[in-house]
């Protein structure tokens, strides 16, 4: 048992403040996420020190393409989630509301990450905000060993979670679904509209956390360009033209396994829309070999980072991230990893 940090008492119940649901939980009850529960008048995180999945990944898989390119990250998750996405590819983790997993201490996780020569830790596969106290303790220790910390998150946070995460968090990928349309979110996610997510990315950006945005384009139910335009306009207002925007291809899964793969031409239309709106760095994801996986210099148009899937295949930037053709400085944090052109990503058996 590990007492949570993000909560307060409200009347005879507990208000959890780890995510935007802000569940009001009574004695002996469990929050929507399935892993935060009340006992003896306190809120506990039932998955503290319990790891459901772990893997060594390329950072481009997150996807983070403007943060320590080519680096290896030790990725892990717990069970549970604050959303109920009908298309979740990790539903066996996220929709399994169970307080179980392989027991690993904070120190053991850092030891494992270092043994696999990882350069950072990523909290991913399920929603990290629901196990934020566990992530915090791992992340603080990770910094002491020179490891960076990143998250793949739905961004459905609170001000308290943002404040708590600033002690260790270096970069995030924030995932919108179906262009962030409120009607879509209510029907297929069981969540309200995108406002909490937009507030989260604004707050994290002000704290200096590196932010990249993904939008999972789901055919037939979440691929409307007019809706996308509204979302992109809000993101532009918050993060400006240099934020990387990734339009991801949907593949049939979980309860939406009858839908088709996203047609590539729909992804390309979203890409063109983003470029027309002034975004300097837009990408098409989950289409290995597509030219829009690459990074192009916004000044001269030349290819500066070539990719195939999650692998870097070409590098045409100087050490200080300037285009080798025209000298334009690209907004990429960190440096190219010494492991960038290796292919040593492997499962971690725990």
ZIWO-V344778 format. One record per residue. N is the residue number from 1. RES is the residue in three letters. PSI is psi as a letter, one per 30 degrees, with the letter a starting at -180 (NA if undefined). Layout:
n=N res=RES psi=PSI
n=N res=RES psi=PSI
This chain:
n=1 res=UNK psi=k
n=2 res=UNK psi=j
n=3 res=UNK psi=k
n=4 res=UNK psi=l
n=5 res=UNK psi=e
n=6 res=UNK psi=i
n=7 res=UNK psi=l
n=8 res=UNK psi=l
n=9 res=UNK psi=k
n=10 res=UNK psi=j
n=11 res=UNK psi=b
n=12 res=UNK psi=g
n=13 res=UNK psi=a
n=14 res=UNK psi=k
n=15 res=UNK psi=j
n=16 res=UNK psi=k
n=17 res=UNK psi=g
n=18 res=UNK psi=f
n=19 res=UNK psi=l
n=20 res=UNK psi=f
n=21 res=UNK psi=e
n=22 res=UNK psi=h
n=23 res=UNK psi=k
n=24 res=UNK psi=j
n=25 res=UNK psi=k
n=26 res=UNK psi=l
n=27 res=UNK psi=k
n=28 res=UNK psi=g
n=29 res=UNK psi=l
n=30 res=UNK psi=k
n=31 res=UNK psi=l
n=32 res=UNK psi=e
n=33 res=UNK psi=f
n=34 res=UNK psi=g
n=35 res=UNK psi=f
n=36 res=UNK psi=k
n=37 res=UNK psi=l
n=38 res=UNK psi=k
n=39 res=UNK psi=k
n=40 res=UNK psi=h
n=41 res=UNK psi=g
n=42 res=UNK psi=l
n=43 res=UNK psi=k
n=44 res=UNK psi=k
n=45 res=UNK psi=j
n=46 res=UNK psi=f
n=47 res=UNK psi=g
n=48 res=UNK psi=k
n=49 res=UNK psi=g
n=50 res=UNK psi=j
n=51 res=UNK psi=k
n=52 res=UNK psi=e
n=53 res=UNK psi=k
n=54 res=UNK psi=k
n=55 res=UNK psi=k
n=56 res=UNK psi=j
n=57 res=UNK psi=l
n=58 res=UNK psi=k
n=59 res=UNK psi=f
n=60 res=UNK psi=f
n=61 res=UNK psi=f
n=62 res=UNK psi=e
n=63 res=UNK psi=k
n=64 res=UNK psi=j
n=65 res=UNK psi=f
n=66 res=UNK psi=g
n=67 res=UNK psi=j
n=68 res=UNK psi=i
n=69 res=UNK psi=k
n=70 res=UNK psi=g
n=71 res=UNK psi=l
n=72 res=UNK psi=k
n=73 res=UNK psi=k
n=74 res=UNK psi=j
n=75 res=UNK psi=k
n=76 res=UNK psi=l
n=77 res=UNK psi=l
n=78 res=UNK psi=a
n=79 res=UNK psi=l
n=80 res=UNK psi=l
n=81 res=UNK psi=l
n=82 res=UNK psi=g
n=83 res=UNK psi=l
n=84 res=UNK psi=i
n=85 res=UNK psi=k
n=86 res=UNK psi=f
n=87 res=UNK psi=g
n=88 res=UNK psi=k
n=89 res=UNK psi=f
n=90 res=UNK psi=h
n=91 res=UNK psi=f
n=92 res=UNK psi=f
n=93 res=UNK psi=e
n=94 res=UNK psi=e
n=95 res=UNK psi=g
n=96 res=UNK psi=j
n=97 res=UNK psi=i
n=98 res=UNK psi=k
n=99 res=UNK psi=i
n=100 res=UNK psi=l
n=101 res=UNK psi=l
n=102 res=UNK psi=k
n=103 res=UNK psi=k
n=104 res=UNK psi=k
n=105 res=UNK psi=l
n=106 res=UNK psi=e
n=107 res=UNK psi=e
n=108 res=UNK psi=e
n=109 res=UNK psi=e
n=110 res=UNK psi=e
n=111 res=UNK psi=e
n=112 res=UNK psi=e
n=113 res=UNK psi=e
n=114 res=UNK psi=e
n=115 res=UNK psi=f
n=116 res=UNK psi=g
n=117 res=UNK psi=h
n=118 res=UNK psi=k
n=119 res=UNK psi=f
n=120 res=UNK psi=l
n=121 res=UNK psi=k
n=122 res=UNK psi=k
n=123 res=UNK psi=j
n=124 res=UNK psi=a
n=125 res=UNK psi=e
n=126 res=UNK psi=l
n=127 res=UNK psi=j
n=128 res=UNK psi=f
n=129 res=UNK psi=f
n=130 res=UNK psi=f
n=131 res=UNK psi=h
n=132 res=UNK psi=e
n=133 res=UNK psi=e
n=134 res=UNK psi=e
n=135 res=UNK psi=e
n=136 res=UNK psi=e
n=137 res=UNK psi=e
n=138 res=UNK psi=e
n=139 res=UNK psi=e
n=140 res=UNK psi=e
n=141 res=UNK psi=e
n=142 res=UNK psi=e
n=143 res=UNK psi=e
n=144 res=UNK psi=f
n=145 res=UNK psi=g
n=146 res=UNK psi=g
n=147 res=UNK psi=k
n=148 res=UNK psi=l
n=149 res=UNK psi=k
n=150 res=UNK psi=l
n=151 res=UNK psi=k
n=152 res=UNK psi=j
n=153 res=UNK psi=l
n=154 res=UNK psi=f
n=155 res=UNK psi=g
n=156 res=UNK psi=i
n=157 res=UNK psi=a
n=158 res=UNK psi=l
n=159 res=UNK psi=e
n=160 res=UNK psi=e
n=161 res=UNK psi=e
n=162 res=UNK psi=e
n=163 res=UNK psi=e
n=164 res=UNK psi=e
n=165 res=UNK psi=f
n=166 res=UNK psi=f
n=167 res=UNK psi=f
n=168 res=UNK psi=f
n=169 res=UNK psi=k
n=170 res=UNK psi=e
n=171 res=UNK psi=l
n=172 res=UNK psi=k
n=173 res=UNK psi=k
n=174 res=UNK psi=k
n=175 res=UNK psi=j
n=176 res=UNK psi=l
n=177 res=UNK psi=k
n=178 res=UNK psi=h
n=179 res=UNK psi=g
n=180 res=UNK psi=g
n=181 res=UNK psi=k
n=182 res=UNK psi=e
n=183 res=UNK psi=e
n=184 res=UNK psi=e
n=185 res=UNK psi=e
n=186 res=UNK psi=e
n=187 res=UNK psi=e
n=188 res=UNK psi=f
n=189 res=UNK psi=f
n=190 res=UNK psi=h
n=191 res=UNK psi=l
n=192 res=UNK psi=a
n=193 res=UNK psi=a
n=194 res=UNK psi=g
n=195 res=UNK psi=e
n=196 res=UNK psi=e
n=197 res=UNK psi=e
n=198 res=UNK psi=e
n=199 res=UNK psi=e
n=200 res=UNK psi=e
n=201 res=UNK psi=e
n=202 res=UNK psi=e
n=203 res=UNK psi=e
n=204 res=UNK psi=e
n=205 res=UNK psi=e
n=206 res=UNK psi=f
n=207 res=UNK psi=f
n=208 res=UNK psi=g
n=209 res=UNK psi=k
n=210 res=UNK psi=k
n=211 res=UNK psi=k
n=212 res=UNK psi=l
n=213 res=UNK psi=k
n=214 res=UNK psi=l
n=215 res=UNK psi=j
n=216 res=UNK psi=j
n=217 res=UNK psi=j
n=218 res=UNK psi=j
n=219 res=UNK psi=k
n=220 res=UNK psi=e
n=221 res=UNK psi=f
n=222 res=UNK psi=h
n=223 res=UNK psi=g
n=224 res=UNK psi=k
n=225 res=UNK psi=e
n=226 res=UNK psi=e
n=227 res=UNK psi=e
n=228 res=UNK psi=e
n=229 res=UNK psi=e
n=230 res=UNK psi=e
n=231 res=UNK psi=e
n=232 res=UNK psi=e
n=233 res=UNK psi=e
n=234 res=UNK psi=e
n=235 res=UNK psi=e
n=236 res=UNK psi=e
n=237 res=UNK psi=e
n=238 res=UNK psi=e
n=239 res=UNK psi=f
n=240 res=UNK psi=a
n=241 res=UNK psi=f
n=242 res=UNK psi=f
n=243 res=UNK psi=k
n=244 res=UNK psi=k
n=245 res=UNK psi=k
n=246 res=UNK psi=k
n=247 res=UNK psi=j
n=248 res=UNK psi=k
n=249 res=UNK psi=k
n=250 res=UNK psi=k
n=251 res=UNK psi=k
n=252 res=UNK psi=k
n=253 res=UNK psi=l
n=254 res=UNK psi=b
n=255 res=UNK psi=f
n=256 res=UNK psi=h
n=257 res=UNK psi=f
n=258 res=UNK psi=f
n=259 res=UNK psi=l
n=260 res=UNK psi=l
n=261 res=UNK psi=l
n=262 res=UNK psi=k
n=263 res=UNK psi=k
n=264 res=UNK psi=e
n=265 res=UNK psi=f
n=266 res=UNK psi=e
n=267 res=UNK psi=e
n=268 res=UNK psi=e
n=269 res=UNK psi=e
n=270 res=UNK psi=e
n=271 res=UNK psi=e
n=272 res=UNK psi=e
n=273 res=UNK psi=e
n=274 res=UNK psi=e
n=275 res=UNK psi=e
n=276 res=UNK psi=f
n=277 res=UNK psi=f
n=278 res=UNK psi=g
n=279 res=UNK psi=k
n=280 res=UNK psi=f
n=281 res=UNK psi=j
n=282 res=UNK psi=k
n=283 res=UNK psi=l
n=284 res=UNK psi=k
n=285 res=UNK psi=l
n=286 res=UNK psi=g
n=287 res=UNK psi=i
n=288 res=UNK psi=k
n=289 res=UNK psi=f
n=290 res=UNK psi=k
n=291 res=UNK psi=f
n=292 res=UNK psi=g
n=293 res=UNK psi=f
n=294 res=UNK psi=l
n=295 res=UNK psi=k
n=296 res=UNK psi=k
n=297 res=UNK psi=k
n=298 res=UNK psi=f
n=299 res=UNK psi=e
n=300 res=UNK psi=f
n=301 res=UNK psi=f
n=302 res=UNK psi=l
n=303 res=UNK psi=k
n=304 res=UNK psi=f
n=305 res=UNK psi=j
n=306 res=UNK psi=k
n=307 res=UNK psi=l
n=308 res=UNK psi=j
n=309 res=UNK psi=b
n=310 res=UNK psi=g
n=311 res=UNK psi=k
n=312 res=UNK psi=k
n=313 res=UNK psi=f
n=314 res=UNK psi=k
n=315 res=UNK psi=j
n=316 res=UNK psi=h
n=317 res=UNK psi=l
n=318 res=UNK psi=l
n=319 res=UNK psi=e
n=320 res=UNK psi=g
n=321 res=UNK psi=h
n=322 res=UNK psi=k
n=323 res=UNK psi=k
n=324 res=UNK psi=f
n=325 res=UNK psi=e
n=326 res=UNK psi=f
n=327 res=UNK psi=g
n=328 res=UNK psi=k
n=329 res=UNK psi=k
n=330 res=UNK psi=k
n=331 res=UNK psi=i
n=332 res=UNK psi=k
n=333 res=UNK psi=k
n=334 res=UNK psi=a
n=335 res=UNK psi=l
n=336 res=UNK psi=k
n=337 res=UNK psi=k
n=338 res=UNK psi=f
n=339 res=UNK psi=g
n=340 res=UNK psi=e
n=341 res=UNK psi=g
n=342 res=UNK psi=l
n=343 res=UNK psi=i
n=344 res=UNK psi=h
n=345 res=UNK psi=k
n=346 res=UNK psi=l
n=347 res=UNK psi=l
n=348 res=UNK psi=j
n=349 res=UNK psi=j
n=350 res=UNK psi=NA
